[in-house]
Amino acid sequence: MKRQDFPHLEDLMANFPSAETLLTKPAVDWLILNKLDGGKEIVLEVQPVTPRPNTLEKMKEAAEAFPPVPRDASEEDKQKHLQRREQLNKLSIFLPDDKTNTEYFLDYRSIDRIYYHEDKLLHWVKEYGKEGRFREAFDLLFKLKRRVPDWPGTEDQHDNLIHIEAFYNLEKGNAETAFAWLIELYERNPKYPDLSLDFDKVIDALVNESIQQEEYRRAPAII
């Protein structure tokens, strides 16, 4: 497979998939290779790799922890030792849609980083939120949490999605709904960055709204 046959990362990221596509298509990891194609990052799409997450870090640790060859080892033992050591550098991969289920091996050092399937889902959760497509975003998020409840970054993205929806409602003039979302965010994570400032903004909007609507009894209750 020639380098020009690999898709570019920027092209893959530009493709805005539907939530249904993300949830029904088989999981695929993206191995982002060290070498560039015309200055662009190239991707090898594979079935989910193991171990995961932190695949490259774990492989490096295993390789570095492999004991050196004994000084008195025979030439045959040295060769076997070298082969075992070299095998630790090889990542087992399977290509998507490969009906032969052929196993290939790729030196992990040729990989810059791995964009795991779960990380891609979290990325699109965030993008759906930015688009105001919160039903799809939360549906995708909750299904990911059911499948892999302890995936790194999932709870952080859950917090961020709530924050995005709060200020989406604030911009739409729905200050009460924004306030309710911030309450939920506080109950989940009271240490969320700048949460007190966010409350100040929403409360100011609620007070101004109540004054404009001449609901003066409502303003003190909000404060």
Secondary structure, DSSP 4 states (H G I P E B T S, - for coil): --GGGSPBHHHHHH----HHHHHHSPP-EEEEEEEEETTEEEEEEESPPSS-SSHHHHHHHHHHHSPPPPTT--HHHHHHHHHHHHHTTEEEE--TT-TT---EEEEGGGEEEEE-HHHHHHHHHHHHHHTT-HHHHHHHHHHHHHHSTT-TTHHHHHHHHHHHHHHHHHHTT-HHHHHHHHHHHHHH-TT-TTHHHHHHHHHHHHHHHHHHTT-TTHHHHH-
